[in-house]
Amino acid sequence: MYLIKVKGVAKIPDYVQLRDEKFTLLAYFRANRPEKALDKAGLADKSEYIMNKIKDMPFGQILKLDI
């Protein structure tokens, strides 16, 4: 699973993409509101781990997660 943190501009907020091994989009959510998207993707139990990774992650980079 991969995380991509995208920097927003002007009125567009920062977003996070969550993708699988084939790079298919699993979830796309605002960096400050992940709860619903992670729940829909079946990752509600891993939300704290994912959010900690997002906080430390620079914009525009891809991070591979082993979940």
PQR file of N, CA, C, O and H, with PARSE charges and radii, in Angstrom:
ATOM      1  N   MET A   1       0.846  -1.167   0.000 -0.4000 1.5000
ATOM      2  CA  MET A   1       0.000   0.000   0.000 -0.0000 2.0000
ATOM      3  C   MET A   1       0.895   1.235   0.000  0.5500 1.7000
ATOM      4  O   MET A   1       1.949   1.254   0.636 -0.5500 1.4000
ATOM      5  N   TYR A   2       0.458   2.265  -0.725 -0.4000 1.5000
ATOM      6  CA  TYR A   2       1.242   3.480  -0.868 -0.0000 2.0000
ATOM      7  C   TYR A   2       0.462   4.711  -0.427  0.5500 1.7000
ATOM      8  O   TYR A   2      -0.753   4.790  -0.608 -0.5500 1.4000
ATOM      9  H   TYR A   2      -0.398   2.249  -1.241  0.4000 1.0000
ATOM     10  N   LEU A   3       1.172   5.663   0.148 -0.4000 1.5000
ATOM     11  CA  LEU A   3       0.609   6.958   0.529 -0.0000 2.0000
ATOM     12  C   LEU A   3       1.265   8.035  -0.323  0.5500 1.7000
ATOM     13  O   LEU A   3       2.475   8.011  -0.548 -0.5500 1.4000
ATOM     14  H   LEU A   3       2.159   5.599   0.295  0.4000 1.0000
ATOM     15  N   ILE A   4       0.456   8.979  -0.793 -0.4000 1.5000
ATOM     16  CA  ILE A   4       0.953  10.130  -1.523 -0.0000 2.0000
ATOM     17  C   ILE A   4       0.310  11.357  -0.896  0.5500 1.7000
ATOM     18  O   ILE A   4      -0.915  11.436  -0.798 -0.5500 1.4000
ATOM     19  H   ILE A   4      -0.527   8.999  -0.610  0.4000 1.0000
ATOM     20  N   LYS A   5       1.118  12.304  -0.477 -0.4000 1.5000
ATOM     21  CA  LYS A   5       0.619  13.532   0.137 -0.0000 2.0000
ATOM     22  C   LYS A   5       0.743  14.661  -0.882  0.5500 1.7000
ATOM     23  O   LYS A   5       1.834  14.960  -1.368 -0.5500 1.4000
ATOM     24  H   LYS A   5       2.113  12.240  -0.557  0.4000 1.0000
ATOM     25  N   VAL A   6      -0.409  15.292  -1.201 -0.4000 1.5000
ATOM     26  CA  VAL A   6      -0.479  16.311  -2.244 -0.0000 2.0000
ATOM     27  C   VAL A   6      -0.748  17.672  -1.609  0.5500 1.7000
ATOM     28  O   VAL A   6      -1.707  17.832  -0.854 -0.5500 1.4000
ATOM     29  H   VAL A   6      -1.296  15.050  -0.806  0.4000 1.0000
ATOM     30  N   LYS A   7       0.096  18.643  -1.915 -0.4000 1.5000
ATOM     31  CA  LYS A   7      -0.032  19.998  -1.383 -0.0000 2.0000
ATOM     32  C   LYS A   7      -1.125  20.746  -2.140  0.5500 1.7000
ATOM     33  O   LYS A   7      -1.116  20.806  -3.370 -0.5500 1.4000
ATOM     34  H   LYS A   7       0.875  18.513  -2.528  0.4000 1.0000
ATOM     35  N   GLY A   8      -2.061  21.312  -1.394 -0.4000 1.5000
ATOM     36  CA  GLY A   8      -3.104  22.120  -1.996 -0.0000 2.0000
ATOM     37  C   GLY A   8      -2.600  23.528  -2.292  0.5500 1.7000
ATOM     38  O   GLY A   8      -1.589  23.968  -1.745 -0.5500 1.4000
ATOM     39  H   GLY A   8      -2.069  21.263  -0.395  0.4000 1.0000
ATOM     40  N   VAL A   9      -3.318  24.224  -3.162 -0.4000 1.5000
ATOM     41  CA  VAL A   9      -2.980  25.604  -3.487 -0.0000 2.0000
ATOM     42  C   VAL A   9      -4.233  26.461  -3.359  0.5500 1.7000
ATOM     43  O   VAL A   9      -5.338  26.012  -3.665 -0.5500 1.4000
ATOM     44  H   VAL A   9      -4.139  23.867  -3.606  0.4000 1.0000
ATOM     45  N   ALA A  10      -4.052  27.688  -2.908 -0.4000 1.5000
ATOM     46  CA  ALA A  10      -5.149  28.654  -2.734 -0.0000 2.0000
ATOM     47  C   ALA A  10      -6.274  28.037  -1.906  0.5500 1.7000
ATOM     48  O   ALA A  10      -6.071  27.728  -0.731 -0.5500 1.4000
ATOM     49  H   ALA A  10      -3.155  28.053  -2.659  0.4000 1.0000
ATOM     50  N   LYS A  11      -7.440  27.853  -2.487 -0.4000 1.5000
ATOM     51  CA  LYS A  11      -8.595  27.332  -1.742 -0.0000 2.0000
ATOM     52  C   LYS A  11      -8.667  25.811  -1.720  0.5500 1.7000
ATOM     53  O   LYS A  11      -9.539  25.247  -1.058 -0.5500 1.4000
ATOM     54  H   LYS A  11      -7.605  28.104  -3.441  0.4000 1.0000
ATOM     55  N   ILE A  12      -7.776  25.144  -2.426 -0.4000 1.5000
ATOM     56  CA  ILE A  12      -7.769  23.687  -2.462 -0.0000 2.0000
ATOM     57  C   ILE A  12      -6.919  23.173  -1.299  0.5500 1.7000
ATOM     58  O   ILE A  12      -5.743  23.523  -1.201 -0.5500 1.4000
ATOM     59  H   ILE A  12      -7.068  25.602  -2.964  0.4000 1.0000
ATOM     60  N   PRO A  13      -7.490  22.350  -0.416 -0.5600 1.5000
ATOM     61  CA  PRO A  13      -6.732  21.868   0.750  0.2800 2.0000
ATOM     62  C   PRO A  13      -5.725  20.773   0.387  0.5500 1.7000
ATOM     63  O   PRO A  13      -5.716  20.268  -0.736 -0.5500 1.4000
ATOM     64  N   ASP A  14      -4.885  20.419   1.351 -0.4000 1.5000
ATOM     65  CA  ASP A  14      -3.939  19.314   1.193 -0.0000 2.0000
ATOM     66  C   ASP A  14      -4.721  18.006   1.172  0.5500 1.7000
ATOM     67  O   ASP A  14      -5.671  17.830   1.935 -0.5500 1.4000
ATOM     68  H   ASP A  14      -4.893  20.829   2.263  0.4000 1.0000
ATOM     69  N   TYR A  15      -4.316  17.086   0.292 -0.4000 1.5000
ATOM     70  CA  TYR A  15      -4.978  15.797   0.174 -0.0000 2.0000
ATOM     71  C   TYR A  15      -3.982  14.663   0.305  0.5500 1.7000
ATOM     72  O   TYR A  15      -2.776  14.846   0.141 -0.5500 1.4000
ATOM     73  H   TYR A  15      -3.545  17.229  -0.327  0.4000 1.0000
ATOM     74  N   VAL A  16      -4.517  13.482   0.604 -0.4000 1.5000
ATOM     75  CA  VAL A  16      -3.723  12.266   0.698 -0.0000 2.0000
ATOM     76  C   VAL A  16      -4.377  11.212  -0.181  0.5500 1.7000
ATOM     77  O   VAL A  16      -5.595  11.039  -0.158 -0.5500 1.4000
ATOM     78  H   VAL A  16      -5.497  13.334   0.737  0.4000 1.0000
ATOM     79  N   GLN A  17      -3.562  10.513  -0.951 -0.4000 1.5000
ATOM     80  CA  GLN A  17      -4.036   9.396  -1.749 -0.0000 2.0000
ATOM     81  C   GLN A  17      -3.508   8.119  -1.130  0.5500 1.7000
ATOM     82  O   GLN A  17      -2.347   8.047  -0.725 -0.5500 1.4000
ATOM     83  H   GLN A  17      -2.572  10.654  -0.969  0.4000 1.0000
ATOM     84  N   LEU A  18      -4.349   7.129  -1.061 -0.4000 1.5000
ATOM     85  CA  LEU A  18      -3.976   5.808  -0.575 -0.0000 2.0000
ATOM     86  C   LEU A  18      -4.170   4.845  -1.737  0.5500 1.7000
ATOM     87  O   LEU A  18      -5.281   4.709  -2.250 -0.5500 1.4000
ATOM     88  H   LEU A  18      -5.291   7.187  -1.390  0.4000 1.0000
ATOM     89  N   ARG A  19      -3.102   4.176  -2.158 -0.4000 1.5000
ATOM     90  CA  ARG A  19      -3.153   3.304  -3.330 -0.0000 2.0000
ATOM     91  C   ARG A  19      -2.642   1.905  -2.989  0.5500 1.7000
ATOM     92  O   ARG A  19      -1.826   1.735  -2.083 -0.5500 1.4000
ATOM     93  H   ARG A  19      -2.200   4.286  -1.742  0.4000 1.0000
ATOM     94  N   ASP A  20      -3.138   0.897  -3.734 -0.4000 1.5000
ATOM     95  CA  ASP A  20      -2.718  -0.482  -3.490 -0.0000 2.0000
ATOM     96  C   ASP A  20      -1.445  -0.801  -4.281  0.5500 1.7000
ATOM     97  O   ASP A  20      -0.840   0.091  -4.876 -0.5500 1.4000
ATOM     98  H   ASP A  20      -3.800   1.035  -4.470  0.4000 1.0000
ATOM     99  N   GLU A  21      -1.048  -2.060  -4.285 -0.4000 1.5000
ATOM    100  CA  GLU A  21       0.201  -2.489  -4.932 -0.0000 2.0000
ATOM    101  C   GLU A  21       0.194  -2.268  -6.439  0.5500 1.7000
ATOM    102  O   GLU A  21       1.252  -2.077  -7.039 -0.5500 1.4000
ATOM    103  H   GLU A  21      -1.539  -2.784  -3.802  0.4000 1.0000
ATOM    104  N   LYS A  22      -0.987  -2.291  -7.059 -0.4000 1.5000
ATOM    105  CA  LYS A  22      -1.105  -2.041  -8.499 -0.0000 2.0000
ATOM    106  C   LYS A  22      -1.330  -0.563  -8.785  0.5500 1.7000
ATOM    107  O   LYS A  22      -1.585  -0.178  -9.926 -0.5500 1.4000
ATOM    108  H   LYS A  22      -1.846  -2.446  -6.571  0.4000 1.0000
ATOM    109  N   PHE A  23      -1.235   0.258  -7.755 -0.4000 1.5000
ATOM    110  CA  PHE A  23      -1.391   1.700  -7.791 -0.0000 2.0000
ATOM    111  C   PHE A  23      -2.833   2.134  -8.088  0.5500 1.7000
ATOM    112  O   PHE A  23      -3.064   3.231  -8.596 -0.5500 1.4000
ATOM    113  H   PHE A  23      -1.028  -0.055  -6.828  0.4000 1.0000
ATOM    114  N   THR A  24      -3.783   1.281  -7.772 -0.4000 1.5000
ATOM    115  CA  THR A  24      -5.197   1.618  -7.891 -0.0000 2.0000
ATOM    116  C   THR A  24      -5.586   2.467  -6.689  0.5500 1.7000
ATOM    117  O   THR A  24      -5.211   2.158  -5.558 -0.5500 1.4000
ATOM    118  H   THR A  24      -3.596   0.389  -7.358  0.4000 1.0000
ATOM    119  N   LEU A  25      -6.328   3.526  -6.930 -0.4000 1.5000
ATOM    120  CA  LEU A  25      -6.743   4.437  -5.864 -0.0000 2.0000
ATOM    121  C   LEU A  25      -7.728   3.754  -4.923  0.5500 1.7000
ATOM    122  O   LEU A  25      -8.785   3.293  -5.355 -0.5500 1.4000
ATOM    123  H   LEU A  25      -6.632   3.777  -7.849  0.4000 1.0000
ATOM    124  N   LEU A  26      -7.384   3.688  -3.645 -0.4000 1.5000
ATOM    125  CA  LEU A  26      -8.256   3.100  -2.625 -0.0000 2.0000
ATOM    126  C   LEU A  26      -9.005   4.167  -1.847  0.5500 1.7000
ATOM    127  O   LEU A  26     -10.173   3.987  -1.502 -0.5500 1.4000
ATOM    128  H   LEU A  26      -6.526   4.062  -3.295  0.4000 1.0000
ATOM    129  N   ALA A  27      -8.339   5.270  -1.571 -0.4000 1.5000
ATOM    130  CA  ALA A  27      -8.956   6.363  -0.806 -0.0000 2.0000
ATOM    131  C   ALA A  27      -8.275   7.671  -1.186  0.5500 1.7000
ATOM    132  O   ALA A  27      -7.083   7.712  -1.491 -0.5500 1.4000
ATOM    133  H   ALA A  27      -7.390   5.416  -1.851  0.4000 1.0000
ATOM    134  N   TYR A  28      -9.066   8.734  -1.157 -0.4000 1.5000
ATOM    135  CA  TYR A  28      -8.600  10.075  -1.460 -0.0000 2.0000
ATOM    136  C   TYR A  28      -9.278  10.986  -0.461  0.5500 1.7000
ATOM    137  O   TYR A  28     -10.500  11.131  -0.490 -0.5500 1.4000
ATOM    138  H   TYR A  28     -10.034   8.700  -0.909  0.4000 1.0000
ATOM    139  N   PHE A  29      -8.507  11.606   0.429 -0.4000 1.5000
ATOM    140  CA  PHE A  29      -9.128  12.365   1.507 -0.0000 2.0000
ATOM    141  C   PHE A  29      -8.287  13.561   1.898  0.5500 1.7000
ATOM    142  O   PHE A  29      -7.086  13.617   1.633 -0.5500 1.4000
ATOM    143  H   PHE A  29      -7.514  11.488   0.453  0.4000 1.0000
ATOM    144  N   ARG A  30      -8.953  14.531   2.544 -0.4000 1.5000
ATOM    145  CA  ARG A  30      -8.238  15.696   3.056 -0.0000 2.0000
ATOM    146  C   ARG A  30      -7.324  15.248   4.184  0.5500 1.7000
ATOM    147  O   ARG A  30      -7.676  14.374   4.976 -0.5500 1.4000
ATOM    148  H   ARG A  30      -9.929  14.486   2.759  0.4000 1.0000
ATOM    149  N   ALA A  31      -6.163  15.849   4.243 -0.4000 1.5000
ATOM    150  CA  ALA A  31      -5.172  15.459   5.249 -0.0000 2.0000
ATOM    151  C   ALA A  31      -5.666  15.686   6.672  0.5500 1.7000
ATOM    152  O   ALA A  31      -5.204  15.016   7.596 -0.5500 1.4000
ATOM    153  H   ALA A  31      -5.878  16.559   3.599  0.4000 1.0000
ATOM    154  N   ASN A  32      -6.588  16.612   6.865 -0.4000 1.5000
ATOM    155  CA  ASN A  32      -7.079  16.886   8.216 -0.0000 2.0000
ATOM    156  C   ASN A  32      -8.411  16.190   8.522  0.5500 1.7000
ATOM    157  O   ASN A  32      -8.935  16.352   9.624 -0.5500 1.4000
ATOM    158  H   ASN A  32      -6.964  17.156   6.115  0.4000 1.0000
ATOM    159  N   ARG A  33      -8.968  15.425   7.586 -0.4000 1.5000
ATOM    160  CA  ARG A  33     -10.242  14.715   7.806 -0.0000 2.0000
ATOM    161  C   ARG A  33     -10.196  13.303   7.211  0.5500 1.7000
ATOM    162  O   ARG A  33     -10.851  13.052   6.200 -0.5500 1.4000
ATOM    163  H   ARG A  33      -8.542  15.293   6.692  0.4000 1.0000
ATOM    164  N   PRO A  34      -9.458  12.398   7.798 -0.5600 1.5000
ATOM    165  CA  PRO A  34      -9.308  11.067   7.200  0.2800 2.0000
ATOM    166  C   PRO A  34     -10.342  10.028   7.650  0.5500 1.7000
ATOM    167  O   PRO A  34     -10.425   8.955   7.052 -0.5500 1.4000
ATOM    168  N   GLU A  35     -11.119  10.320   8.676 -0.4000 1.5000
ATOM    169  CA  GLU A  35     -11.923   9.298   9.336 -0.0000 2.0000
ATOM    170  C   GLU A  35     -12.853   8.529   8.383  0.5500 1.7000
ATOM    171  O   GLU A  35     -12.783   7.302   8.323 -0.5500 1.4000
ATOM    172  H   GLU A  35     -11.052  11.192   9.161  0.4000 1.0000
ATOM    173  N   LYS A  36     -13.713   9.223   7.645 -0.4000 1.5000
ATOM    174  CA  LYS A  36     -14.682   8.550   6.774 -0.0000 2.0000
ATOM    175  C   LYS A  36     -14.006   7.749   5.671  0.5500 1.7000
ATOM    176  O   LYS A  36     -14.394   6.613   5.397 -0.5500 1.4000
ATOM    177  H   LYS A  36     -13.770  10.220   7.693  0.4000 1.0000
ATOM    178  N   ALA A  37     -13.009   8.329   5.048 -0.4000 1.5000
ATOM    179  CA  ALA A  37     -12.340   7.664   3.932 -0.0000 2.0000
ATOM    180  C   ALA A  37     -11.621   6.393   4.379  0.5500 1.7000
ATOM    181  O   ALA A  37     -11.688   5.368   3.701 -0.5500 1.4000
ATOM    182  H   ALA A  37     -12.694   9.252   5.271  0.4000 1.0000
ATOM    183  N   LEU A  38     -10.939   6.459   5.511 -0.4000 1.5000
ATOM    184  CA  LEU A  38     -10.243   5.272   6.010 -0.0000 2.0000
ATOM    185  C   LEU A  38     -11.229   4.201   6.456  0.5500 1.7000
ATOM    186  O   LEU A  38     -10.965   3.009   6.302 -0.5500 1.4000
ATOM    187  H   LEU A  38     -10.884   7.291   6.062  0.4000 1.0000
ATOM    188  N   ASP A  39     -12.358   4.619   7.005 -0.4000 1.5000
ATOM    189  CA  ASP A  39     -13.395   3.675   7.403 -0.0000 2.0000
ATOM    190  C   ASP A  39     -13.967   2.963   6.177  0.5500 1.7000
ATOM    191  O   ASP A  39     -14.159   1.748   6.201 -0.5500 1.4000
ATOM    192  H   ASP A  39     -12.573   5.588   7.130  0.4000 1.0000
ATOM    193  N   LYS A  40     -14.241   3.712   5.110 -0.4000 1.5000
ATOM    194  CA  LYS A  40     -14.775   3.125   3.874 -0.0000 2.0000
ATOM    195  C   LYS A  40     -13.773   2.171   3.233  0.5500 1.7000
ATOM    196  O   LYS A  40     -14.168   1.176   2.625 -0.5500 1.4000
ATOM    197  H   LYS A  40     -14.085   4.699   5.091  0.4000 1.0000
ATOM    198  N   ALA A  41     -12.492   2.464   3.360 -0.4000 1.5000
ATOM    199  CA  ALA A  41     -11.449   1.610   2.787 -0.0000 2.0000
ATOM    200  C   ALA A  41     -11.156   0.401   3.675  0.5500 1.7000
ATOM    201  O   ALA A  41     -10.347  -0.451   3.308 -0.5500 1.4000
ATOM    202  H   ALA A  41     -12.171   3.273   3.854  0.4000 1.0000
ATOM    203  N   GLY A  42     -11.810   0.317   4.848 -0.4000 1.5000
ATOM    204  CA  GLY A  42     -11.597  -0.800   5.758 -0.0000 2.0000
ATOM    205  C   GLY A  42     -10.336  -0.670   6.586  0.5500 1.7000
ATOM    206  O   GLY A  42      -9.797  -1.671   7.058 -0.5500 1.4000
ATOM    207  H   GLY A  42     -12.467   1.009   5.146  0.4000 1.0000
ATOM    208  N   LEU A  43      -9.861   0.548   6.767 -0.4000 1.5000
ATOM    209  CA  LEU A  43      -8.615   0.773   7.500 -0.0000 2.0000
ATOM    210  C   LEU A  43      -8.817   1.609   8.755  0.5500 1.7000
ATOM    211  O   LEU A  43      -7.878   2.248   9.229 -0.5500 1.4000
ATOM    212  H   LEU A  43     -10.299   1.361   6.383  0.4000 1.0000
ATOM    213  N   ALA A  44     -10.007   1.613   9.289 -0.4000 1.5000
ATOM    214  CA  ALA A  44     -10.300   2.420  10.478 -0.0000 2.0000
ATOM    215  C   ALA A  44      -9.407   2.019  11.651  0.5500 1.7000
ATOM    216  O   ALA A  44      -9.002   2.870  12.442 -0.5500 1.4000
ATOM    217  H   ALA A  44     -10.770   1.094   8.903  0.4000 1.0000
ATOM    218  N   ASP A  45      -9.102   0.731  11.765 -0.4000 1.5000
ATOM    219  CA  ASP A  45      -8.258   0.263  12.863 -0.0000 2.0000
ATOM    220  C   ASP A  45      -6.792   0.680  12.703  0.5500 1.7000
ATOM    221  O   ASP A  45      -6.037   0.660  13.675 -0.5500 1.4000
ATOM    222  H   ASP A  45      -9.431   0.039  11.123  0.4000 1.0000
ATOM    223  N   LYS A  46      -6.389   1.054  11.496 -0.4000 1.5000
ATOM    224  CA  LYS A  46      -5.012   1.482  11.220 -0.0000 2.0000
ATOM    225  C   LYS A  46      -4.901   2.997  11.067  0.5500 1.7000
ATOM    226  O   LYS A  46      -3.838   3.496  10.698 -0.5500 1.4000
ATOM    227  H   LYS A  46      -7.003   1.070  10.707  0.4000 1.0000
ATOM    228  N   SER A  47      -5.966   3.733  11.340 -0.4000 1.5000
ATOM    229  CA  SER A  47      -5.986   5.170  11.081 -0.0000 2.0000
ATOM    230  C   SER A  47      -4.927   5.934  11.879  0.5500 1.7000
ATOM    231  O   SER A  47      -4.323   6.867  11.349 -0.5500 1.4000
ATOM    232  H   SER A  47      -6.830   3.328  11.640  0.4000 1.0000
ATOM    233  N   GLU A  48      -4.694   5.569  13.112 -0.4000 1.5000
ATOM    234  CA  GLU A  48      -3.688   6.265  13.918 -0.0000 2.0000
ATOM    235  C   GLU A  48      -2.285   6.083  13.322  0.5500 1.7000
ATOM    236  O   GLU A  48      -1.508   7.035  13.245 -0.5500 1.4000
ATOM    237  H   GLU A  48      -5.185   4.811  13.542  0.4000 1.0000
ATOM    238  N   TYR A  49      -1.977   4.873  12.911 -0.4000 1.5000
ATOM    239  CA  TYR A  49      -0.685   4.584  12.279 -0.0000 2.0000
ATOM    240  C   TYR A  49      -0.526   5.382  10.981  0.5500 1.7000
ATOM    241  O   TYR A  49       0.518   5.991  10.746 -0.5500 1.4000
ATOM    242  H   TYR A  49      -2.608   4.100  12.973  0.4000 1.0000
ATOM    243  N   ILE A  50      -1.556   5.374  10.148 -0.4000 1.5000
ATOM    244  CA  ILE A  50      -1.515   6.084   8.872 -0.0000 2.0000
ATOM    245  C   ILE A  50      -1.384   7.590   9.091  0.5500 1.7000
ATOM    246  O   ILE A  50      -0.607   8.244   8.395 -0.5500 1.4000
ATOM    247  H   ILE A  50      -2.404   4.879  10.339  0.4000 1.0000
ATOM    248  N   MET A  51      -2.118   8.139  10.029 -0.4000 1.5000
ATOM    249  CA  MET A  51      -2.054   9.574  10.280 -0.0000 2.0000
ATOM    250  C   MET A  51      -0.689  10.000  10.819  0.5500 1.7000
ATOM    251  O   MET A  51      -0.214  11.088  10.495 -0.5500 1.4000
ATOM    252  H   MET A  51      -2.749   7.608  10.593  0.4000 1.0000
ATOM    253  N   ASN A  52      -0.060   9.172  11.623 -0.4000 1.5000
ATOM    254  CA  ASN A  52       1.295   9.481  12.102 -0.0000 2.0000
ATOM    255  C   ASN A  52       2.284   9.516  10.940  0.5500 1.7000
ATOM    256  O   ASN A  52       3.183  10.356  10.916 -0.5500 1.4000
ATOM    257  H   ASN A  52      -0.446   8.287  11.886  0.4000 1.0000
ATOM    258  N   LYS A  53       2.127   8.619   9.989 -0.4000 1.5000
ATOM    259  CA  LYS A  53       2.992   8.612   8.807 -0.0000 2.0000
ATOM    260  C   LYS A  53       2.760   9.853   7.958  0.5500 1.7000
ATOM    261  O   LYS A  53       3.712  10.433   7.435 -0.5500 1.4000
ATOM    262  H   LYS A  53       1.397   7.936  10.009  0.4000 1.0000
ATOM    263  N   ILE A  54       1.495  10.268   7.814 -0.4000 1.5000
ATOM    264  CA  ILE A  54       1.155  11.435   7.001 -0.0000 2.0000
ATOM    265  C   ILE A  54       1.748  12.702   7.599  0.5500 1.7000
ATOM    266  O   ILE A  54       2.246  13.555   6.864 -0.5500 1.4000
ATOM    267  H   ILE A  54       0.722   9.797   8.239  0.4000 1.0000
ATOM    268  N   LYS A  55       1.703  12.841   8.921 -0.4000 1.5000
ATOM    269  CA  LYS A  55       2.224  14.043   9.577 -0.0000 2.0000
ATOM    270  C   LYS A  55       3.707  14.249   9.307  0.5500 1.7000
ATOM    271  O   LYS A  55       4.152  15.380   9.108 -0.5500 1.4000
ATOM    272  H   LYS A  55       1.298  12.149   9.518  0.4000 1.0000
ATOM    273  N   ASP A  56       4.474  13.164   9.297 -0.4000 1.5000
ATOM    274  CA  ASP A  56       5.922  13.242   9.111 -0.0000 2.0000
ATOM    275  C   ASP A  56       6.342  13.272   7.648  0.5500 1.7000
ATOM    276  O   ASP A  56       7.508  13.523   7.347 -0.5500 1.4000
ATOM    277  H   ASP A  56       4.113  12.246   9.458  0.4000 1.0000
ATOM    278  N   MET A  57       5.430  13.026   6.756 -0.4000 1.5000
ATOM    279  CA  MET A  57       5.728  12.861   5.341 -0.0000 2.0000
ATOM    280  C   MET A  57       5.791  14.199   4.602  0.5500 1.7000
ATOM    281  O   MET A  57       4.914  15.043   4.794 -0.5500 1.4000
ATOM    282  H   MET A  57       4.482  12.822   7.001  0.4000 1.0000
ATOM    283  N   PRO A  58       6.799  14.409   3.768 -0.5600 1.5000
ATOM    284  CA  PRO A  58       6.845  15.642   2.959  0.2800 2.0000
ATOM    285  C   PRO A  58       5.865  15.552   1.788  0.5500 1.7000
ATOM    286  O   PRO A  58       5.484  14.458   1.373 -0.5500 1.4000
ATOM    287  N   PHE A  59       5.469  16.688   1.270 -0.4000 1.5000
ATOM    288  CA  PHE A  59       4.546  16.728   0.140 -0.0000 2.0000
ATOM    289  C   PHE A  59       5.218  16.217  -1.130  0.5500 1.7000
ATOM    290  O   PHE A  59       6.416  16.410  -1.339 -0.5500 1.4000
ATOM    291  H   PHE A  59       5.778  17.577   1.607  0.4000 1.0000
ATOM    292  N   GLY A  60       4.426  15.563  -1.970 -0.4000 1.5000
ATOM    293  CA  GLY A  60       4.904  15.133  -3.290 -0.0000 2.0000
ATOM    294  C   GLY A  60       5.727  13.872  -3.311  0.5500 1.7000
ATOM    295  O   GLY A  60       6.274  13.518  -4.355 -0.5500 1.4000
ATOM    296  H   GLY A  60       3.454  15.406  -1.800  0.4000 1.0000
ATOM    297  N   GLN A  61       5.834  13.181  -2.197 -0.4000 1.5000
ATOM    298  CA  GLN A  61       6.588  11.936  -2.171 -0.0000 2.0000
ATOM    299  C   GLN A  61       5.663  10.755  -1.957  0.5500 1.7000
ATOM    300  O   GLN A  61       4.553  10.896  -1.444 -0.5500 1.4000
ATOM    301  H   GLN A  61       5.389  13.468  -1.348  0.4000 1.0000
ATOM    302  N   ILE A  62       6.140   9.589  -2.360 -0.4000 1.5000
ATOM    303  CA  ILE A  62       5.380   8.348  -2.207 -0.0000 2.0000
ATOM    304  C   ILE A  62       6.016   7.549  -1.087  0.5500 1.7000
ATOM    305  O   ILE A  62       7.234   7.373  -1.045 -0.5500 1.4000
ATOM    306  H   ILE A  62       7.042   9.474  -2.777  0.4000 1.0000
ATOM    307  N   LEU A  63       5.176   7.066  -0.177 -0.4000 1.5000
ATOM    308  CA  LEU A  63       5.646   6.265   0.946 -0.0000 2.0000
ATOM    309  C   LEU A  63       4.981   4.902   0.893  0.5500 1.7000
ATOM    310  O   LEU A  63       3.755   4.807   0.828 -0.5500 1.4000
ATOM    311  H   LEU A  63       4.187   7.209  -0.211  0.4000 1.0000
ATOM    312  N   LYS A  64       5.784   3.848   0.920 -0.4000 1.5000
ATOM    313  CA  LYS A  64       5.240   2.491   0.913 -0.0000 2.0000
ATOM    314  C   LYS A  64       4.947   2.061   2.348  0.5500 1.7000
ATOM    315  O   LYS A  64       5.810   2.147   3.221 -0.5500 1.4000
ATOM    316  H   LYS A  64       6.779   3.925   0.972  0.4000 1.0000
ATOM    317  N   LEU A  65       3.715   1.596   2.579 -0.4000 1.5000
ATOM    318  CA  LEU A  65       3.299   1.108   3.890 -0.0000 2.0000
ATOM    319  C   LEU A  65       3.175  -0.407   3.847  0.5500 1.7000
ATOM    320  O   LEU A  65       2.719  -0.970   2.852 -0.5500 1.4000
ATOM    321  H   LEU A  65       3.014   1.526   1.869  0.4000 1.0000
ATOM    322  N   ASP A  66       3.569  -1.047   4.896 -0.4000 1.5000
ATOM    323  CA  ASP A  66       3.382  -2.495   5.026 -0.0000 2.0000
ATOM    324  C   ASP A  66       2.260  -2.749   6.015  0.5500 1.7000
ATOM    325  O   ASP A  66       2.487  -2.880   7.218 -0.5500 1.4000
ATOM    326  H   ASP A  66       3.939  -0.590   5.705  0.4000 1.0000
ATOM    327  N   ILE A  67       1.050  -2.817   5.488 -0.4000 1.5000
ATOM    328  CA  ILE A  67      -0.123  -3.050   6.345 -0.0000 2.0000
ATOM    329  C   ILE A  67      -0.716  -4.395   6.029  0.5500 1.7000
ATOM    330  O   ILE A  67      -1.712  -4.789   6.637 -0.5500 1.4000
ATOM    331  H   ILE A  67       0.866  -2.711   4.511  0.4000 1.0000
TER
END
